[in-house]
Amino acid sequence: MFDKVFGPASQQRDLYEQAVSPIVNEVLEGYNCTIFAYGQTGTGKHYTRKEVQGRRGVVPRAVRQIFDILEAQIAEYQHESHVP
């Protein structure tokens, strides 16, 4: 059984808002969560992990959402970038 299935005409933003954003909120509430991307080769799973042609995938959107929420809560956090 699947929670959600998105077809080939689905937009990255719609997928994120419907399936990922609620999970990110649960992570910030302290729950352990997993997002499992499954599909045939060439269906866009890799695209969901990074930024391609100026468009954000799932992972960059989730990171941005986390920091936006923390900043809105005026939460104290430490951001360390390991990317040169």
N, C-alpha and C positions, 0 to 999 in steps of 0.2 A: 504494500500500500504506500502511496506517495502523498505528501502534503500538498504539493503543487507540481504541475507540469507545464512547461512553456514551449510553445511551438516555434517554428523557424521565423515567423514574422514578429516575434516578441522583441521589445526594446529593452536595452540594458537597464534603463531607468525604472521601467515597470517591474522587471524582475527584482531589482534591488528593493524598491518600495514595498512590494508585496511579500517577498520571501526572506529578505536579508535584514532589512531595517528593524523589524520586530525582534529578530534574534540578537542583534547588536544591543538593543535595549535590555534584553534579558541578561546578556553578559555583564552589563553595567549594574545590574541588580544582584550579581553574584552567582548566577547560574553558569554551569559549564555547558557550552553549546558547540555543535559541529554543523558545518554546512558541507554537504557531500554533493559534488558535481559529477554527474555520470552522463556519458553520451559517446556517440560514435566519433572517431577521429575526424577532426575538421569541423566540429559543430560549435566551436567557440569557447571551450572550457578554458583554454590558455588565456584568451582575451579577457575572461572574467577576473584574472589575477593581476592584471597590469593596466597601464595606460597605453592605448594604441591610437595613433593619429589624433592626439589631443582629447580623446574621450576616455573617461575613467571607467575602469572595470569595477568589479565587486570589492576587491581588497582595498584599493585606494579610496573608494566611497566609504567603506566601513571604518577605515582609519580616520578619515575626515569627520565622520559622524561622531566617533568616540571623542575626538578632541573638541569638536563643537559643543558636545554635551558637557564635557568637563569644564570648558571655559565658561559656559552659561551658568554652571553651578558654582563658579569661582572656586573650583576644586584645585588643590595643590597636586601637581604631578611633575614628573621629570621626564623630559623628552631627550633621548640620546639617539642621534643619527649615526648609523654605522656605514652609511653610504658616503663615499668621498665626494 
